[in-house]
């Protein structure tokens, strides 16, 4: 019975995906280009650059609050995400499952073939929630939610996720945030500040030796 229900959901999922993917209005070249550009902001390459900026900002201002949230939350949530995506579910992307129906990959930054849940949608909302929490702003959270809806649509247009992948991405993004902010964040922050106090003199000496930074 369970297998039958899953099969029905998957068939319905494929049907909805194909309607969106084959929509002529969404297959225009400028739409594809926009989808590729916008999707980049959900990629880990983008969040890696953002993390480096926070690192420099923290060193200059000595304000490591958001840096600690993003680092601890990122490490913890990536571990959970990888376990779910590659061990528990291991679902192939549309351009693999529906290759015979003409579905192609349009995201050149994709380096793996599993799709559930959508990492772009999950982590865009997750990191957005951390930023909103840090600045205590409901407006920031609402902006990220709206942008995350657009992110989800771009993933369908690019042929790399099914509808249930991006819907689950919303759920997992919020779940990661709840687990971290109301469960483990205090322990991560304590760990990072302990590391900072312990190794700060060594880091300062290294920076002075390499870059002559006092």
N, C-alpha and C positions, 0 to 999 in steps of 0.2 A: 504493500500500500504506500509506504513512504517513498519507494523508488518511483512508483507511478506518479505520485504528486510532484516529485522533483522533476520528472520528465515533462509533465504538463507545464510547469513553471518555466522550464528551459525552452520549450517550444514557443511559448508565449513571448518569452524574453527575446528569442531569435527573431520572431515576427516583428516585434516593435523596433528592434535594432535595424532590421532591413528597411523598414518604412522610413526611418530617419536617415540611414546611410544612403539610400537610393533616392532621397528627395532631391529633385533637380535644383531647387532653389538653394539648397545647402551644399551642392557640389560645385558651385561656381569657384573659380580660381581664387578670387579675393577672399571668399569665405574660408577656404582651406588655409590660405596664408595667415589670416587672422587667427584661426584655430591653432595653428602651429605656434605663432608668437605668444598667444595668450596661455597656451599649455605650458610654455617654458616656465611661467611663474609658479607652476605647481611641481616642477621638476626639482630633484635633490641638488642639481647643479646650482640652481638659483638660491635655494636655501643654504647651500654651502657658502656661497658668496656673502649672503646676508649674515651668516654666522661669523665669517671673517671680519666683516664690518663691525659687528658687535664686539669682537675681540679687541680690535683697535680702539673702538669707542670706550670700552671698559678700561683699557690700559691708560688712556689719556685722562678720563674723568674719574677713574676709580669707582665707577658705578657698574657693578657686575650683576645687578639684579636680573635684568632681562636675559643676559648672557647665560646665567645659571639656569633659568627656567627653560630656555631654548635647548641648552646642551643636555641637561638631565632628562627633560621631556622627550627630546629627540632620540636619545640612546634607548630609553625604556620603550618608547612606542615603536621604534623600528624593529626591535627584537620581537615584540608581540606581533607586529604586522608580518614579518618574515615567517614566523611560525604558522600564522593563520593562512597566509597566501601560498606558501610552498609545501607545508606539511599537512595541514588540516583539509584544505580545499583543492589546491593545485588545478585550477581551471584554466584551460587554454584561451588565448585571446581570440577575438572574432576573426582576425585575418588568417588564423590557423584553422579554426573550426569551420568557418564559412568561406574558405578559399575558393571552393568550386562555385559558389554563388557570386564570385567576382569581388569579394571584399579584399582590399589591399591595405597595407600599413602605410600611413601617411605621417607618422611621427618618427623622424630619423634618429631621435635620441633614445628610443626604446632599445634596451640591451637584454631583456629577458621576456619570456613568453607567457607568463602567468598573469591573470587579470583580476582575481577576486580577493579582496575588495580593491577598488581603485586607489592607488597610492597618491596620485595627484589630488583627488578630491579629499581624501582623508587627511593628508598632511597640510594642505592649504587651509582647511578648516581648523585643524588642530593647532597649527602655529598661529593662525589668526586669533583663535580663542586665547592662547597664551598672551599675545600682545594686548588684546582687549582686557584681559584679567590684570595684567601688569599696570595698565593705565586706567583701570577701573572705568571703562567706557563701553556702554551698550551700543553707542553709535558705531564704534569701530567693529564690534561684533556683527552688527547688522550689515555693515558694508562687506565684511568678509563672507557672510552667508550669501549675499546677493552675488558677489563675484564667484563664489564656489558653485553656484547654480550654473553660471556661464561656463565655468571650468568643466563641469560635468557634461554639458552639451558638446563642448569642443572635443572631449574624449570619444564621444559617440561618432561625431563627424569624421574624426581621424581614423576610425575603425579599430581602435585599440581596447575598447571596453564595451560590454553589454550594459543595458539599462540597470539590471540588478547589481552590477559591479559598482556603478556610480552611486546608486541609492544606498548600498551598503557602505560606500565610502563616507557618506554623510554620517551614518550611524557610528561607524568605527572612529571617525575623527572626533566626534563628541565623546565617545566612550574612552578613547585615549586621554582626552582632556580631563574628564571626571576622575579617572583612576589616578592620574598624575597630580592634578591640583588639589584634590581632596583625599589623597591617600599617601603618595610617596614623595611629593615635592619637597617637603620639609627635610627629608633625609638626604635627598640629592643636594639641596642648597647647603646643608651643614657639611656634607662631604667636600663640596667645591671650595667653601670658605676655609675649611681645615687645610686643604691642599694649598690654597693661596697663601695662607699665613705660614705654612711650613716651608714652601719652596720659593716664596717671593724674593728673599735675598739672593738665592741662586739665580733666579731668572733675571733680576736686575743686574747682577754681575755679568751674566752672559750677554745681555743686551749692550752693556757698556763696552765689553770686550769686542763685540762684533761691529756695533753701529756707533759706538761712542755716545750712547744715550745715557745721561746722568740719572 
